[in-house]
Amino acid sequence: MSAEVVNLRKARKARDRLAREQRAAENRVKFGRTKAERERAKAEEGLAHRRIEAHQRDGGKDGDGGGSGASS
């Protein structure tokens, strides 16, 4: 009666692979967001950016506040 031969390298790699998969699953639950949540956050960020841009002055870099900065 002989016992089945076990390749220790393969067993160790399989054990480590299983541990990594479990850790990844935990991280997906802990840190992951759904596609809808990501899209909503992106839309809210874009809206906030547009609101800030709408409240900025249209002055030139020289600080005269006179439009686009081009002389007529």
Backbone as CSV, one residue per row, in Angstrom:
resi,resn,N_x,N_y,N_z,CA_x,CA_y,CA_z,C_x,C_y,C_z
1,MET,0.834,-1.177,0.000,0.000,0.000,0.000,0.883,1.246,0.000
2,SER,0.829,1.965,-1.073,1.638,3.183,-1.135,0.730,4.404,-1.150
3,ALA,1.208,5.426,-0.519,0.446,6.680,-0.468,0.620,7.420,-1.794
4,GLU,-0.318,8.280,-2.091,-0.243,9.046,-3.337,0.851,10.110,-3.207
5,VAL,1.637,10.233,-4.259,2.737,11.198,-4.265,2.154,12.597,-4.485
6,VAL,2.603,13.534,-3.635,2.121,14.907,-3.726,3.294,15.802,-4.079
7,ASN,3.116,16.593,-5.128,4.140,17.553,-5.499,3.961,18.774,-4.592
8,LEU,4.901,18.978,-3.695,4.769,20.044,-2.697,4.776,21.434,-3.332
9,ARG,5.506,21.606,-4.400,5.547,22.904,-5.073,4.170,23.250,-5.627
10,LYS,3.526,22.285,-6.274,2.189,22.525,-6.827,1.164,22.739,-5.718
11,ALA,1.295,21.985,-4.636,0.365,22.150,-3.519,0.509,23.529,-2.895
12,ARG,1.747,23.998,-2.734,1.986,25.322,-2.153,1.446,26.418,-3.072
13,LYS,1.672,26.283,-4.370,1.173,27.280,-5.319,-0.350,27.300,-5.347
14,ALA,-0.969,26.145,-5.273,-2.436,26.084,-5.261,-2.983,26.736,-3.998
15,ARG,-2.324,26.480,-2.847,-2.755,27.088,-1.585,-2.620,28.618,-1.652
16,ASP,-1.502,29.099,-2.191,-1.278,30.540,-2.298,-2.264,31.178,-3.270
17,ARG,-2.555,30.488,-4.358,-3.513,30.995,-5.342,-4.894,31.141,-4.724
18,LEU,-5.301,30.152,-3.945,-6.601,30.200,-3.270,-6.660,31.355,-2.281
19,ALA,-5.559,31.577,-1.550,-5.518,32.688,-0.589,-5.624,34.025,-1.313
20,ARG,-4.937,34.164,-2.453,-5.012,35.421,-3.218,-6.413,35.650,-3.748
21,GLU,-7.069,34.600,-4.230,-8.432,34.731,-4.746,-9.399,35.149,-3.642
22,GLN,-9.235,34.578,-2.461,-10.096,34.947,-1.340,-9.870,36.399,-0.932
23,ARG,-8.608,36.828,-0.885,-8.294,38.208,-0.534,-8.862,39.166,-1.582
24,ALA,-8.784,38.788,-2.864,-9.330,39.625,-3.934,-10.843,39.741,-3.808
25,ALA,-11.500,38.642,-3.464,-12.953,38.685,-3.289,-13.340,39.605,-2.132
26,GLU,-12.589,39.533,-1.043,-12.855,40.423,0.092,-12.657,41.879,-0.302
27,ASN,-11.607,42.163,-1.065,-11.338,43.540,-1.489,-12.400,44.048,-2.454
28,ARG,-12.909,43.178,-3.316,-13.979,43.602,-4.231,-15.206,44.033,-3.451
29,VAL,-15.522,43.301,-2.400,-16.669,43.652,-1.575,-16.394,44.936,-0.797
30,LYS,-15.184,45.045,-0.275,-14.844,46.164,0.607,-14.650,47.473,-0.159
31,PHE,-13.966,47.428,-1.298,-13.593,48.650,-2.008,-14.296,48.828,-3.342
32,GLY,-14.908,47.811,-3.859,-15.459,47.868,-5.199,-16.710,48.724,-5.296
33,ARG,-16.890,49.304,-6.465,-18.099,50.063,-6.748,-18.698,49.505,-8.031
34,THR,-19.998,49.596,-8.123,-20.649,49.123,-9.331,-20.425,50.126,-10.456
35,LYS,-20.689,49.711,-11.659,-20.519,50.587,-12.815,-21.438,51.801,-12.695
36,ALA,-22.647,51.602,-12.222,-23.580,52.714,-12.053,-23.052,53.720,-11.039
37,GLU,-22.445,53.236,-9.966,-21.887,54.142,-8.955,-20.719,54.945,-9.528
38,ARG,-19.859,54.295,-10.323,-18.734,55.009,-10.936,-19.234,56.062,-11.914
39,GLU,-20.222,55.713,-12.734,-20.758,56.666,-13.710,-21.430,57.840,-13.020
40,ARG,-22.147,57.584,-11.943,-22.801,58.665,-11.207,-21.763,59.611,-10.607
41,ALA,-20.701,59.065,-10.032,-19.642,59.894,-9.458,-18.977,60.731,-10.548
42,LYS,-18.758,60.158,-11.720,-18.148,60.898,-12.821,-19.063,62.022,-13.289
43,ALA,-20.363,61.752,-13.355,-21.319,62.783,-13.764,-21.375,63.910,-12.736
44,GLU,-21.366,63.563,-11.459,-21.385,64.585,-10.413,-20.115,65.423,-10.452
45,GLU,-18.981,64.790,-10.723,-17.719,65.515,-10.816,-17.752,66.483,-11.998
46,GLY,-18.279,66.041,-13.119,-18.398,66.912,-14.299,-19.315,68.094,-14.036
47,LEU,-20.416,67.853,-13.344,-21.347,68.927,-13.013,-20.684,69.947,-12.100
48,ALA,-19.958,69.484,-11.104,-19.263,70.394,-10.197,-18.228,71.218,-10.957
49,HIS,-17.515,70.589,-11.881,-16.512,71.307,-12.671,-17.173,72.378,-13.532
50,ARG,-18.294,72.049,-14.165,-19.004,73.034,-15.000,-19.520,74.190,-14.155
51,ARG,-19.979,73.907,-12.946,-20.455,74.979,-12.068,-19.316,75.921,-11.692
52,ILE,-18.160,75.372,-11.397,-17.007,76.206,-11.057,-16.595,77.044,-12.259
53,GLU,-16.537,76.432,-13.434,-16.164,77.159,-14.648,-17.163,78.280,-14.944
54,ALA,-18.425,78.066,-14.661,-19.454,79.073,-14.938,-19.301,80.285,-14.028
55,HIS,-18.681,80.136,-12.870,-18.547,81.238,-11.933,-17.215,81.979,-12.057
56,GLN,-16.370,81.562,-12.974,-15.088,82.227,-13.130,-15.238,83.456,-14.019
57,ARG,-14.382,84.408,-13.789,-14.377,85.594,-14.627,-13.732,85.258,-15.960
58,ASP,-14.080,86.048,-16.980,-13.534,85.823,-18.314,-12.400,86.784,-18.625
59,GLY,-11.675,87.265,-17.615,-10.600,88.226,-17.819,-9.359,87.584,-18.414
60,GLY,-8.474,88.425,-18.966,-7.220,87.940,-19.508,-6.230,87.679,-18.391
61,LYS,-5.048,87.224,-18.778,-4.025,86.913,-17.784,-3.409,88.171,-17.194
62,ASP,-3.505,89.324,-17.888,-2.905,90.545,-17.373,-3.749,91.196,-16.278
63,GLY,-4.917,90.698,-16.018,-5.722,91.147,-14.894,-6.562,92.377,-15.164
64,ASP,-6.691,92.810,-16.446,-7.478,94.001,-16.704,-8.975,93.710,-16.714
65,GLY,-9.363,92.460,-16.802,-10.769,92.106,-16.766,-11.527,92.517,-18.007
66,GLY,-10.855,92.759,-19.075,-11.492,93.288,-20.289,-11.710,92.265,-21.373
67,GLY,-12.335,91.180,-21.104,-12.705,90.228,-22.140,-11.646,89.191,-22.417
68,SER,-11.431,88.909,-23.707,-10.568,87.809,-24.078,-9.083,88.172,-24.086
69,GLY,-8.748,89.438,-23.912,-7.354,89.822,-23.848,-6.803,90.283,-25.175
70,ALA,-7.562,90.165,-26.264,-7.125,90.601,-27.581,-7.415,92.085,-27.730
71,SER,-6.459,92.826,-28.311,-6.670,94.258,-28.511,-7.317,94.494,-29.866
72,SER,-8.200,95.502,-29.959,-8.916,95.782,-31.198,-8.299,96.921,-31.924
